[in-house]
Structure formats: structure tokens, C-alpha cells
Amino acid sequence: METIPKILIIGFVWPEPNSSAAGSRMLQLIAIFREQGYDITFASAAADSDFMADITTLGVHKESIVLNCSSFDRFVQELNPSIVLFDRFMSEEQFGWRVAENCPDALRILDTEDLHCLRLARQKAVKENREFREADLFSDTAKREIASIYRSDCTLMIATEEMTILQQQFKIDSALLYYLPLFAEVDEAAQDAWPDFEERSDFIFIGNFLHEPNWNAVQYLKETIWPLISKELPKAVLKIYGAYPSQKVLQLHAPKQHFLIEGRAADALQVVRNARVMLAPLRFGAGIKGKLLEAMQCGTPSVTTTIGAESMRAGEPWNGSVVDDPKEFAAAAVALYQDGAIWQQAQENGITILKTHNNKALYVPDFITRIKLLQQELKMHRHHNFIGSLLQHHTLNSTKYMARWIEAKNKP
């Protein structure tokens, strides 16, 4: 009798698909492995949240695990998965060495979500009011993140720009990386249900406020861009949606200026679908922007920056406009909001981008083939990744004993 393959997913947090693109990404990965017949266990040391997905309804086993505790060793030995997937490099740092020690034959996959060191380096440059420099990349975060990539057998990347940076700036072998973007599709039935140009109103921004690029973008909208738009469209309204708004976010609520902080959206796709134009003036960040994919899925044109549109179109015309100068940004937003012909063309551009770059069927078959090949040739693959073996060796001899010390210290 053929045994059912097992995969263990170790999450830094429980997936919240309605709060962030990272949560949606995780559910997409779960769906891929479910379709392949895997028995899936999702484990996390995080506390439950009010907004996390009920993954048990998807047939996924939910397990709470503890940091710096040998109980995980017993858990993973008994489970004996053939694949272990880490949802961020921090998860791999915390549990990767235990997986390597207790399940040495398990394929270890890292899902980066976005390249943290790139996002933080760009953030530092913006905060210091200067241009981003390549030297900004080589931070302590980068050392941790790159080490995690080397220790993993395969790292999933959602952005082509980040693949290039890892190979050119950090000299990582392409054999360790695999491009698997966020999936986003729209069928004809969904398109038929879209409100048309005249039926829509308002500008919209949406994004998780625990994510620093989103908070910065909202500040930028409030202080710089929205006054320019309001001058041309005095009756227009900008609605700001997002999970986990802090008090400093809520304080930006200004009804007299038609700048409205709406908080978490009960149905993100619905509010995006009803808006006429999405604004996303992101000044730093990394990865693929889930909000902009959602806009395309809803037939909602967007105005964003070079950072916002990065790795999302590969030369295709944008779903609206891509501009970095605030005056040009505002002018593009006004034109989209007022001109139905420009707006309609932008909407069609978004459909083309989704079909060309984000269609799940374009990627999954090759991904499954790659996973199976890695499992078959795992010893040789690791042999070629000597730096990864070296880092794994030193991690086992440093992190391991630090974790053991913490565990002993925490005992009553």
C-alpha cells in the first residue's frame, strides 16, 4: 500500500489571508500540496489570532509548537515528514537545525514572501532621505537571511528582481532558488460582474498596517499626494483600509479633507471592486504587492511607483500608471479618475498581466516536477551546496547549544 506523503509547514504566524498577501500566499501553497495528495500539518509557536484562517477546514492538521524546547524534536520525529516548508527565514532559524537533526532526509523548503534585507535596506534609504545604494543590502539581516537560504534545499521566490539580486549581489547558485509568484486569476464570469466606470466612485488604499511600507505610503498620501489630487477633484474621497491600524493611523482620519481611515475591510475584494482607482505610492518594499494584484482581479486600475510595480509586469503596460514624482502621480490619478477611455484601457492591461504572469496553471506542474527531482537527487544536491552544509554544521553547533541552554534555564 502506497504511503501518503507528509509535509510539515512551520509558520512564524498563523495564516491571515484577509490581513496580508503573505497569508494568501500560504493558503496558495497549502492548496498546491493538497492537490498533490499530501498530508499537511501546519505548526506555529505563535498565539492564535482573531483573524487567522481556519486551516482545519482545508484538511490541514494544526499544531502548536514551543520555541527552544525539545518537545519539537519528539513531534517532528513522530511526524516524519518528507518535506518541511518554512514560511520565513526566522522560522528556519528557529527550527531548521532541529529538522536537520531529527529528519535529515526531509526536503527543506524556504518561502521568502519577500526579501527582508532588500525591504529594510530601501526603508533605511528613504528614512535617511537619500538614494538606495547597493551597499545598503549587506546588513546583519542579510547575513541571517542569506545563511537561511543556503541552509535550505530550495528557496521559493515571488519576485524576479529579487532572484537577480540574490544571484548577482550575493552570488547564490540558481539551483537553490525557484520562482513561484503569487497567483491571481480572473474569469469571464467575474469580469461580467464588475461595476463599470460610471458605477464606481472614490480612490482607495488598502494594506496591513503592521507592514511599515504601508504606513509610510499612507503618510505620504496624506501629507503630499492627496492635497494635489483634492485640488483638482475637490469632491473626490480617499478611503484607507487595512488590518491592525494603530492610533497614529487612526489620527489621520480627516473627513473635511475627504481622507477617511476605514480600518479593516470585512471583504477586501468588495471594497476594491467598488472603488474607481487604487493609489499605492510605495516608496520602499520588496516582493510582489498583493494589493495591486487584488486591484487587477477586481478590474480596478491603480497608480503606483516603480517599487510598487516591481517584478509584476515584465514589460507589459501597467494597470494604470507607474510614476515616482508626486506631482506626476497625482496627475495620473486624476486622469484615470476622470477619463473612462483611459480607465478602460488600464483595466484591460491588468487582465493581460494576470493571464500572462500570475496564472497558477503556468507554474504548478513545473514546481511539482522540481520538488520530486530534488527529493530524488537530494544527496547530490546538498553535496553541490557545500556552503549550505558548512552553515548547517556551524548552526547545529551554536544555535543548538544556545537553545539547549535556554531550555534548561526556563525549567522550573
Steps between C-alpha positions, in 0.01 A plus 500: 500500500638839395569732792359853495781756485514742791596864500560710810459876463656705777347846520638805674131595536169333419378594149275807479399523132270796562779697671798460268628358173725270707191329641354454153831364374504235771149382413607476136793276597271287717262462206782382271608226740142398575439454126804272491358280777731605783405458864564854627585614852534870577689580821576833662623636831283811452187567701166459327353817352142608441561528127698186422362258244340180629745273323339189648206550261754452220596160636818636659614380844565796733776462759635745757874472560734661752820695439823368650341177615593139426129415478530606135765231445260228612217654298693515174650152548155348541356695208798413278411731208660462159486880451532783751407851384598812698287809438779753578871486566429561871306173514793319340739656751289382791415148386716416197785348699255279691348380174846428357596302808178300543386463137821521298340358185213752490515756219526845661323781312512868593225736382638853517173698450728793420871561539513657846850643463398682179187647658686617810788644295259703287316612813828622654577706188154664502521578871839661443360696202754369250529264203520127561852361461606142430715513815178539704418137424789354699346527845480265798150406381648404166758277669222316684273478196768387255624240750144365524475477121826306485388260774179426311480259209269727302392860551177622342511852359199704395690782326737479204687811616589326824619190311740726311626669818564168672695366204694814408562678831509199733632243247241235588482204262179504295456129587402609853228740381160445344265764360141448611300826492176584674207359305210721397240412244179649370243319291240637259217459750687717751570760233133514404414582862743792524338842548581724203674836505186704571382265775821540701615784722785594734869433518622218724812385680514164678776329696600341830624775731742268678694520174715815510483578124121533527513741792760710320288506183194622692703779660629595155145504364374718781783752503599527134288326238140532617513882526609510133215270394242682713594829337393359162214281629359678807205261534705180473542273803798283600417200716785334691446136595735266683539248778646598837482881477682662791394818677741702285323364189154577637608855581539568127122472454391836352140504370517870403789413268315191372786286638330213682666234715263202473705232681472131417278417204246224565531404133816641342411398147160666524634838609770486231240401239281798586784754483587678177878531552750347743790714621819326618789750529743249650844652555668183625420132521572171327320201354175516307232734631183308576288816501590569136417145395167534682434821308551316170277216616227755573541695177621804695778705336784615723765766524820381666875551508791314344539314830129412500498356149838325532513142365130509411474571128822412309454778245121480474304830515392566860152480644498881513820701555843450658653831612733608780472878496211611729364761257504252214344240730212734585451598134484134394247427776279791390514391135402142586218618722352734238557331164296185436701405190835514683344313791361224276835444329671480839251236612573291189874532566445350845317200354792440262754514785306242704462261209864533397680505835278379783301208365546203732488249213817652354711408803370209707588205272865605474515575873382149588751352256778703664402384848496133397837533325655664806372218720647240266838672478516651849840362599666626182317834524632552853845384395510783245384749764810478719451847649156390615651190664764713666242742639278213613796346684580819687133570571462158659801569716402852609123548479444150633689558824358847544149353470589222743630761747180705470288189546692402812483856634122507453440181694345557846 
